[in-house]
Amino acid sequence: MFGGLREKLQAARSRLGSSIQAVAAPPGAQGPEPSSPQPPLPAESPVTGEPGPDAKKPAGFVDKIKTFIIERELIVSEKDIDGALSDLEITLLECDVALPATDAIIGQVRKGLVGKHRKIGESVDSLVVNSLKTALAEVLGNGFDLTEYIRQHEKPVKILFTGVNGTGKTTTVAKIGYFLKNQGFSVVIGAGDTYRAGAIEQIGVHAERLGIKIIQHQEGADPSAVLFDTVQYASSHKIDVVLADTAGRFHNKANLMNQLEKIKRVMKPDLVVYVDEAVAGNDAVTRAFEFDKTVGADAVVLTKADMDSRGGAAISIAHTIGKPLMFLGVGQAYDDILPFEPAKVIDELLEGGI
């Protein structure tokens, strides 16, 4: 994942390192020049064992002095990295990282480098990498551990899935059902998308394949009633988790958003999860922001992350809307869904792989 962004971040990392290294070891630096000729050390006397006039300096002495000068402690200034930071900013924007997230990353990298001491023995690259890791961690947030959330909350945990049309929401519901079953939880699915042609059949096929109970009404039924029945079934059968599918809708469709508000009032979800495509880039970030503003969201799932070399939505969305990423969809199979773990993403971006 994120191959394009990884490659460009590695280039930005190299540019930042080169800029700082130029300060740490200016071209032609050869160590200190003596201010006046120094008298030679006396050679060792064969009788007394004392140093004589032809004695040489101890082996490695000059190398140690040069090392001290070249690896001396320094303070990085703004002008030392200004050009490299401009390159990093362009890199992030070209990869569809939203402007607020880009500004936050640049600001954190600047804070992590400018005015900081590079200690003797510390590599310039480690200084740069640590600064980039801190910046990315700040923007990506902590992720959302769904299994831990379920363990700590009263059952059934009710999860409502929302999003725009065609982003893989129904398939995502099935994938998360599969994931939770493998984690040892019992699951029921509510077929709340009652208007899209074939939607009930689609989620029904998934449920049958996965061995998950599904609650459904006829096509065109009130989705609030379907999901109310699903919650009732889960409560009476001591099911751990309710996964509620809903029709895709855009935030600017007032009637559909009102319907979603009704669903929330009736179902009383513990979590509202927004689903969108990673390949949508900044559009996904904008839509998530509008959905959260209109009906609320507690977490985000991004589908098609395996097809997104830029990685802008995954980098941006948690910071921009203030809601954590929960999962990344990375393929068509039921197990092609990954819990979003920021530390692993950062490692992939800066170290070349997980």
Secondary structure, 3 states (H helix, E strand, C coil): CCHHHHHHHHHHHHHHHHHHHHHHCCCCCCCCCCCCCCCCCCCCCCCCCCCCCCCCCCCCHHHHHHHHHHCCCEECCHHHHHHHHHHHHHHHHHCCCCHHHHHHHHHHHHHHHCCCEECCCCCHHHHHHHHHHHHHHHHHCCCCCHHHHHHHCCCCEEEEEEECCCCCHHHHHHHHHHHHHHCCCCEEEEEECCCCCCHHHHHHHHHHHHCCEEECCCCCCCHHHHHHHHHHHHHHCCCCEEEEEECCCCCCCHHHHHHHHHHHHHHCCCEEEEEEEHHHCHHHHHHHHHHHHHCCCCEEEEECHHHCCCCHHHHHHHHHHCCCEEEEECCCCCCCEEECCHHHHHHHHHHCCC
